[in-house]
Amino acid sequence: MTTDQISADLHLRRVPLKDVELNVAVAGDGPALVLLHGWPHTWQVWASVLPRLAQDYTVIAPDLRGLGDSSRPATGYDAGSIAGDIRDLLDALDIEHAALAAIDASVPAAFLLAVQHPERISRIVLMESALPALPGAEGFFAAGPPWWFGFHAVPELAETVLVGREAPYLDHFLRSGTYDLCGIDPQIRDAFVAAYTGKAALRAGFEYYRAMPANAELIGTLLSSGARLTVPTLAIGGNAVGDALHQQLHAVADDLTGRLLPNCGHIVPLDQPQALLDTLLAFLQ
């Protein structure tokens, strides 16, 4: 799926920030809506919902630090740094406040940004992830963390053994991330594989897993100070994480709604785009 097929007015731009240059897809007109992808995705994980959202919003979908066509700094993959990137991106685009939606690996950063800077985030949608340092996800972790968390977390291991084998490895996640296990749009799949091919690209993706202990410390310290998630919040689950995130947020969110999407895999925007659109638009409007 090409950018022309996604949205006629979509354009890609390079946005230099403090120590990183982000590749950012921008489309539409209206209030700002920032969309953050996870692993192993790029901004194109939003391809199936972006055209409709762009009818009502200025949609801003960056490739996260180190991923896709954004630059690859050696450091800064913890949630605090990613939250800073998004805040700096809003500043660079002269956007005072925005709604924010995040999936998978970007959820901790989105959560931190909304807790620390509620004046910048009008509403937040968090989907298919668990937050470190918060109770409520015991069912999700009953058998221990997913096996790839540990594999990805060992420095230099996964990116060394997977070079030359990126496609079959990524295909496992792109198939299992759909409800029927049939995988995603072939052109988007090819874009994801290309984005994570090569040792440097793999390493940058795995740095998000290596930052998990730091994320737990950041979130735990922030919440122990009495900070809360005060902006209206929607937690969306598919068949992987389910309602774990909703349960986690109960104790810290002042205005929380939870939704489980039926027949939906982990890669929500590509697996059940219409159900996600219906849920998003109702919440955002």
ZADREN-299626 format. One record per residue (C-alpha): x, z, y; residue in three letters. Coordinates in steps of 0.1 Angstrom, whole numbers, always signed. Example, Ala and Ser with C-alpha at 12.3 -4.5 7.8 and 13.67 -1.06 7.14 Angstrom:
! ZADREN-299626
@X +123 | Z +78 | Y -45 | r ALA
@X +137 | Z +71 | Y -11 | r SER
//
This chain:
! ZADREN-299626
@X +0 | Z +0 | Y +0 | r MET
@X +16 | Z -11 | Y +33 | r THR
@X +12 | Z +5 | Y +67 | r THR
@X -9 | Z -24 | Y +77 | r ASP
@X -33 | Z -17 | Y +49 | r GLN
@X -35 | Z +19 | Y +58 | r ILE
@X -45 | Z +15 | Y +94 | r SER
@X -43 | Z -13 | Y +118 | r ALA
@X -32 | Z +9 | Y +147 | r ASP
@X -7 | Z +30 | Y +127 | r LEU
@X +28 | Z +29 | Y +140 | r HIS
@X +60 | Z +46 | Y +128 | r LEU
@X +83 | Z +62 | Y +154 | r ARG
@X +116 | Z +81 | Y +153 | r ARG
@X +114 | Z +115 | Y +170 | r VAL
@X +147 | Z +132 | Y +177 | r PRO
@X +145 | Z +170 | Y +176 | r LEU
@X +172 | Z +197 | Y +178 | r LYS
@X +191 | Z +190 | Y +146 | r ASP
@X +170 | Z +165 | Y +129 | r VAL
@X +153 | Z +131 | Y +135 | r GLU
@X +118 | Z +128 | Y +120 | r LEU
@X +101 | Z +97 | Y +109 | r ASN
@X +65 | Z +100 | Y +121 | r VAL
@X +34 | Z +80 | Y +114 | r ALA
@X +9 | Z +81 | Y +143 | r VAL
@X -26 | Z +66 | Y +143 | r ALA
@X -59 | Z +70 | Y +161 | r GLY
@X -70 | Z +86 | Y +193 | r ASP
@X -86 | Z +120 | Y +200 | r GLY
@X -76 | Z +156 | Y +194 | r PRO
@X -43 | Z +160 | Y +176 | r ALA
@X -43 | Z +165 | Y +138 | r LEU
@X -9 | Z +170 | Y +121 | r VAL
@X -6 | Z +163 | Y +83 | r LEU
@X +23 | Z +177 | Y +63 | r LEU
@X +32 | Z +164 | Y +29 | r HIS
@X +48 | Z +182 | Y -1 | r GLY
@X +72 | Z +172 | Y -29 | r TRP
@X +77 | Z +145 | Y -42 | r PRO
@X +58 | Z +129 | Y -14 | r HIS
@X +63 | Z +113 | Y +20 | r THR
@X +38 | Z +109 | Y +48 | r TRP
@X +21 | Z +83 | Y +27 | r GLN
@X +4 | Z +110 | Y +5 | r VAL
@X -22 | Z +108 | Y +33 | r TRP
@X -27 | Z +71 | Y +31 | r ALA
@X -62 | Z +71 | Y +16 | r SER
@X -76 | Z +95 | Y +42 | r VAL
@X -56 | Z +86 | Y +73 | r LEU
@X -78 | Z +56 | Y +84 | r PRO
@X -110 | Z +77 | Y +85 | r ARG
@X -93 | Z +106 | Y +102 | r LEU
@X -78 | Z +83 | Y +128 | r ALA
@X -113 | Z +73 | Y +139 | r GLN
@X -118 | Z +108 | Y +154 | r ASP
@X -82 | Z +122 | Y +158 | r TYR
@X -47 | Z +113 | Y +168 | r THR
@X -32 | Z +117 | Y +134 | r VAL
@X +5 | Z +127 | Y +133 | r ILE
@X +20 | Z +126 | Y +98 | r ALA
@X +58 | Z +132 | Y +97 | r PRO
@X +82 | Z +129 | Y +69 | r ASP
@X +95 | Z +164 | Y +66 | r LEU
@X +131 | Z +173 | Y +73 | r ARG
@X +154 | Z +156 | Y +48 | r GLY
@X +126 | Z +136 | Y +31 | r LEU
@X +113 | Z +101 | Y +33 | r GLY
@X +129 | Z +83 | Y +63 | r ASP
@X +137 | Z +114 | Y +82 | r SER
@X +173 | Z +125 | Y +86 | r SER
@X +189 | Z +148 | Y +61 | r ARG
@X +206 | Z +178 | Y +77 | r PRO
@X +227 | Z +200 | Y +53 | r ALA
@X +206 | Z +231 | Y +61 | r THR
@X +173 | Z +242 | Y +75 | r GLY
@X +149 | Z +238 | Y +46 | r TYR
@X +133 | Z +272 | Y +48 | r ASP
@X +98 | Z +276 | Y +60 | r ALA
@X +109 | Z +290 | Y +94 | r GLY
@X +130 | Z +260 | Y +102 | r SER
@X +103 | Z +236 | Y +91 | r ILE
@X +77 | Z +254 | Y +112 | r ALA
@X +102 | Z +251 | Y +141 | r GLY
@X +104 | Z +213 | Y +134 | r ASP
@X +67 | Z +210 | Y +137 | r ILE
@X +65 | Z +231 | Y +169 | r ARG
@X +93 | Z +210 | Y +184 | r ASP
@X +75 | Z +178 | Y +173 | r LEU
@X +44 | Z +189 | Y +192 | r LEU
@X +66 | Z +195 | Y +222 | r ASP
@X +83 | Z +161 | Y +219 | r ALA
@X +49 | Z +144 | Y +218 | r LEU
@X +35 | Z +165 | Y +247 | r ASP
@X +8 | Z +180 | Y +225 | r ILE
@X -2 | Z +215 | Y +235 | r GLU
@X -22 | Z +223 | Y +204 | r HIS
@X -33 | Z +206 | Y +172 | r ALA
@X -52 | Z +211 | Y +140 | r ALA
@X -28 | Z +213 | Y +110 | r LEU
@X -32 | Z +204 | Y +73 | r ALA
@X -6 | Z +210 | Y +47 | r ALA
@X -2 | Z +205 | Y +10 | r ILE
@X +23 | Z +218 | Y -16 | r ASP
@X +58 | Z +226 | Y -3 | r ALA
@X +48 | Z +224 | Y +34 | r SER
@X +22 | Z +252 | Y +31 | r VAL
@X +46 | Z +281 | Y +38 | r PRO
@X +58 | Z +265 | Y +70 | r ALA
@X +23 | Z +257 | Y +81 | r ALA
@X +12 | Z +292 | Y +74 | r PHE
@X +42 | Z +306 | Y +94 | r LEU
@X +35 | Z +283 | Y +124 | r LEU
@X -1 | Z +293 | Y +126 | r ALA
@X +6 | Z +330 | Y +123 | r VAL
@X +35 | Z +330 | Y +148 | r GLN
@X +20 | Z +305 | Y +173 | r HIS
@X -18 | Z +306 | Y +171 | r PRO
@X -19 | Z +292 | Y +206 | r GLU
@X -5 | Z +259 | Y +193 | r ARG
@X -27 | Z +256 | Y +161 | r ILE
@X -65 | Z +253 | Y +166 | r SER
@X -74 | Z +252 | Y +129 | r ARG
@X -54 | Z +251 | Y +97 | r ILE
@X -61 | Z +236 | Y +62 | r VAL
@X -38 | Z +247 | Y +34 | r LEU
@X -41 | Z +232 | Y -1 | r MET
@X -26 | Z +234 | Y -36 | r GLU
@X +2 | Z +258 | Y -31 | r SER
@X +9 | Z +295 | Y -35 | r ALA
@X +25 | Z +316 | Y -7 | r LEU
@X +54 | Z +338 | Y -16 | r PRO
@X +52 | Z +376 | Y -9 | r ALA
@X +14 | Z +376 | Y -10 | r LEU
@X -7 | Z +391 | Y -39 | r PRO
@X -36 | Z +371 | Y -53 | r GLY
@X -19 | Z +344 | Y -73 | r ALA
@X -13 | Z +365 | Y -104 | r GLU
@X -35 | Z +343 | Y -125 | r GLY
@X -16 | Z +312 | Y -114 | r PHE
@X +18 | Z +328 | Y -123 | r PHE
@X +5 | Z +346 | Y -154 | r ALA
@X +29 | Z +326 | Y -177 | r ALA
@X +57 | Z +327 | Y -151 | r GLY
@X +65 | Z +302 | Y -124 | r PRO
@X +63 | Z +265 | Y -133 | r PRO
@X +94 | Z +254 | Y -152 | r TRP
@X +106 | Z +230 | Y -125 | r TRP
@X +109 | Z +258 | Y -99 | r PHE
@X +139 | Z +272 | Y -116 | r GLY
@X +154 | Z +238 | Y -125 | r PHE
@X +152 | Z +226 | Y -89 | r HIS
@X +165 | Z +259 | Y -75 | r ALA
@X +199 | Z +257 | Y -92 | r VAL
@X +224 | Z +242 | Y -66 | r PRO
@X +238 | Z +208 | Y -76 | r GLU
@X +221 | Z +208 | Y -111 | r LEU
@X +189 | Z +187 | Y -108 | r ALA
@X +203 | Z +162 | Y -84 | r GLU
@X +233 | Z +156 | Y -106 | r THR
@X +215 | Z +152 | Y -139 | r VAL
@X +187 | Z +131 | Y -125 | r LEU
@X +206 | Z +104 | Y -107 | r VAL
@X +197 | Z +71 | Y -123 | r GLY
@X +166 | Z +88 | Y -139 | r ARG
@X +146 | Z +94 | Y -108 | r GLU
@X +116 | Z +71 | Y -117 | r ALA
@X +107 | Z +86 | Y -151 | r PRO
@X +112 | Z +121 | Y -138 | r TYR
@X +91 | Z +116 | Y -107 | r LEU
@X +64 | Z +98 | Y -126 | r ASP
@X +58 | Z +129 | Y -147 | r HIS
@X +47 | Z +147 | Y -115 | r PHE
@X +28 | Z +118 | Y -100 | r LEU
@X +8 | Z +114 | Y -132 | r ARG
@X +2 | Z +150 | Y -139 | r SER
@X -8 | Z +155 | Y -103 | r GLY
@X -39 | Z +134 | Y -109 | r THR
@X -70 | Z +147 | Y -127 | r TYR
@X -71 | Z +119 | Y -152 | r ASP
@X -33 | Z +118 | Y -156 | r LEU
@X -34 | Z +81 | Y -147 | r CYS
@X -12 | Z +84 | Y -117 | r GLY
@X -14 | Z +72 | Y -81 | r ILE
@X -16 | Z +39 | Y -63 | r ASP
@X +13 | Z +18 | Y -76 | r PRO
@X +26 | Z +9 | Y -41 | r GLN
@X +26 | Z +45 | Y -30 | r ILE
@X +42 | Z +55 | Y -62 | r ARG
@X +70 | Z +30 | Y -56 | r ASP
@X +74 | Z +43 | Y -21 | r ALA
@X +78 | Z +79 | Y -33 | r PHE
@X +103 | Z +69 | Y -60 | r VAL
@X +124 | Z +50 | Y -35 | r ALA
@X +123 | Z +79 | Y -11 | r ALA
@X +137 | Z +103 | Y -37 | r TYR
@X +162 | Z +80 | Y -53 | r THR
@X +199 | Z +89 | Y -50 | r GLY
@X +217 | Z +122 | Y -51 | r LYS
@X +213 | Z +129 | Y -14 | r ALA
@X +176 | Z +123 | Y -14 | r ALA
@X +171 | Z +144 | Y -45 | r LEU
@X +191 | Z +172 | Y -31 | r ARG
@X +171 | Z +173 | Y +1 | r ALA
@X +139 | Z +176 | Y -19 | r GLY
@X +152 | Z +204 | Y -41 | r PHE
@X +164 | Z +223 | Y -11 | r GLU
@X +127 | Z +232 | Y -5 | r TYR
@X +127 | Z +251 | Y -38 | r TYR
@X +161 | Z +267 | Y -31 | r ARG
@X +145 | Z +281 | Y +1 | r ALA
@X +118 | Z +300 | Y -18 | r MET
@X +135 | Z +334 | Y -17 | r PRO
@X +141 | Z +330 | Y +20 | r ALA
@X +105 | Z +320 | Y +25 | r ASN
@X +93 | Z +351 | Y +7 | r ALA
@X +115 | Z +373 | Y +29 | r GLU
@X +103 | Z +355 | Y +61 | r LEU
@X +66 | Z +358 | Y +52 | r ILE
@X +69 | Z +394 | Y +39 | r GLY
@X +87 | Z +406 | Y +70 | r THR
@X +62 | Z +389 | Y +93 | r LEU
@X +32 | Z +404 | Y +75 | r LEU
@X +47 | Z +438 | Y +72 | r SER
@X +48 | Z +439 | Y +110 | r SER
@X +10 | Z +436 | Y +111 | r GLY
@X +8 | Z +399 | Y +119 | r ALA
@X -23 | Z +381 | Y +107 | r ARG
@X -36 | Z +345 | Y +104 | r LEU
@X -61 | Z +345 | Y +132 | r THR
@X -70 | Z +308 | Y +135 | r VAL
@X -99 | Z +294 | Y +114 | r PRO
@X -85 | Z +286 | Y +80 | r THR
@X -96 | Z +264 | Y +51 | r LEU
@X -80 | Z +268 | Y +16 | r ALA
@X -85 | Z +239 | Y -7 | r ILE
@X -77 | Z +239 | Y -44 | r GLY
@X -75 | Z +213 | Y -71 | r GLY
@X -70 | Z +218 | Y -108 | r ASN
@X -34 | Z +230 | Y -106 | r ALA
@X -33 | Z +259 | Y -82 | r VAL
@X -71 | Z +264 | Y -81 | r GLY
@X -83 | Z +293 | Y -60 | r ASP
@X -50 | Z +312 | Y -60 | r ALA
@X -42 | Z +304 | Y -24 | r LEU
@X -77 | Z +313 | Y -13 | r HIS
@X -73 | Z +347 | Y -30 | r GLN
@X -39 | Z +353 | Y -14 | r GLN
@X -53 | Z +346 | Y +21 | r LEU
@X -82 | Z +370 | Y +18 | r HIS
@X -60 | Z +400 | Y +29 | r ALA
@X -44 | Z +383 | Y +59 | r VAL
@X -68 | Z +357 | Y +73 | r ALA
@X -95 | Z +367 | Y +98 | r ASP
@X -116 | Z +335 | Y +94 | r ASP
@X -113 | Z +321 | Y +59 | r LEU
@X -132 | Z +295 | Y +39 | r THR
@X -123 | Z +284 | Y +4 | r GLY
@X -132 | Z +252 | Y -14 | r ARG
@X -124 | Z +240 | Y -49 | r LEU
@X -127 | Z +203 | Y -53 | r LEU
@X -141 | Z +192 | Y -87 | r PRO
@X -123 | Z +167 | Y -109 | r ASN
@X -93 | Z +169 | Y -86 | r CYS
@X -57 | Z +171 | Y -95 | r GLY
@X -28 | Z +185 | Y -75 | r HIS
@X -22 | Z +155 | Y -53 | r ILE
@X -55 | Z +160 | Y -35 | r VAL
@X -54 | Z +133 | Y -8 | r PRO
@X -47 | Z +106 | Y -33 | r LEU
@X -67 | Z +118 | Y -62 | r ASP
@X -100 | Z +127 | Y -45 | r GLN
@X -98 | Z +113 | Y -10 | r PRO
@X -135 | Z +111 | Y -3 | r GLN
@X -141 | Z +147 | Y -14 | r ALA
@X -112 | Z +158 | Y +8 | r LEU
@X -125 | Z +138 | Y +38 | r LEU
@X -159 | Z +153 | Y +35 | r ASP
@X -144 | Z +188 | Y +33 | r THR
@X -119 | Z +182 | Y +61 | r LEU
@X -143 | Z +166 | Y +86 | r LEU
@X -169 | Z +193 | Y +81 | r ALA
@X -143 | Z +220 | Y +88 | r PHE
@X -125 | Z +203 | Y +117 | r LEU
@X -156 | Z +193 | Y +135 | r GLN
//
